[in-house]
Amino acid sequence: MCKFCEYINESGSIVLQEQDVLTSCFFDPFPVTRYHLLIVPNKHVSNYFELNDMEKSHVDNMIMKWSKKLQEQDSDITGFNIGWNCGYSAGQTIDHAHCHLIPRRDNDINDPTGGVRGVIPDKRIY
């Protein structure tokens, strides 16, 4: 069983798992920032491109729900990075589709210009 399938089946690590919902949400075990969440389809598929429209919609709903909850919980959150790593060359290390919801705070890095473009450092500033 993959690591995310294990997390989904272990009640202790789940932040939110609604009945009859197609996704689970839990804290990233290696967070980039405090409250970094993973939103994971319960069905084991390799990446975003294998999800159907309903599964994508459920992920989007979790993003909306949890971004609001986290901002209510932590007033220092001023933004988010939302991202999918699809395939080894894109940095995916667990072969189960998952979306990162990464809370950002003013001054958590010196210059956030470029955002997700920073996956290739020389391309971040343009």
N, C-alpha and C positions, 0 to 999 in steps of 0.2 A: 504494500500500500504506500502511496506517495505521502510525503510530509504534510501536505495540505489536506489530503483526505483524512489523515490521522487527526489533525487539528479540528476538522469539521465534526469528526466523530467523538472528540473529547470535549465534554461540556465545560471543563475548567478553563480552557483558553479562548472560548467564544465570547466576544463582546456582545454580539447580537445575532440570534438566529431565530427568525420568526417561523412559526409553523406554516407549511405549504409555500414557503418562499424558496426561490431557486438559488439564493446566495447566502453566504455567511460572511461575517466580518469579525476580524480579530486583530489585536496589536501585532505589528511586525516584530518578530523575535530579535531582529537586528535593526532597530529604528534609526532613521536618518535624523528625525527630530522627535521631541516628545509628542505622544499620541499618534504616531505614524501608524496608519491602519492598512490592512490588506482586505480587499473586498474580493471574495472568491466564489465563483459559481460552484454549487454543490456537485454538479455533474463533472466528472473528470474529463476535461478536454485539454489539449496542449496549449492553446493560445486564443486570443481574442477573435481571430478569424474563423474559429470553429464554433463560436457561439451563435445561437439563433437570435432573432430580434427580441423575443420575449426575455431571454436570458440577459441580453444587453440592457434592456429596459429595467430589469430588476437591479442590475449593477448601478445604473444611473440613479435609480430611486435611493439606493443605499448611500451613494455619494452625496446626494442632496440632504438626506436625513442626517448623516453623520457629520457633514461639514457644519450644519447648523448646531447640532448637539455639542460638537467640540468647541465651537466659538462661544457657546453659552457657558461651557465648563472652563474655558481658558480665554479670558478677554485679551490676552497678548497675541492671539492668533490674528494675523492681518492678511493672510493669503493662503493659498494651497497650490501644491503641484499635484497633478493627477496624471498617472502614467501607467502604461502597459509595456512590459518588455516581452517581445515576441520573437523567440528563437535565441540560440546561443550567441550569435554575433551581435544581438541587441542587448545582451546582458542577462537573459533569462537563465536562472540557475535551478529552478524547480519546474518540471514539465507538467504544470497544471496552471491553466489560465488564472491570472490574478491582476487586480488593479491596485496600485498604490495610491493612497490618499495621504499626502504628506503636508501637515500643517506648517506654515511658515510664519515667522515673526520678524518685525522690523529689526534690522541689524543682526540677523542670525548668521549672515556672511557679509563681508565688506561690500561687495557689489553684486547684487542678484541679476544684473542685466543679462539678458539672453536666456534665463530660465532653463528649460529643458534642453536648449541647444548646448548646454554644458556637458552633455554626454560625450561630446567630442570637444575637449577643452579649447583647442585653437579656434573653434567656430562660435564660442559663446559670445564674445564681444564682436559686434559688427557695425 
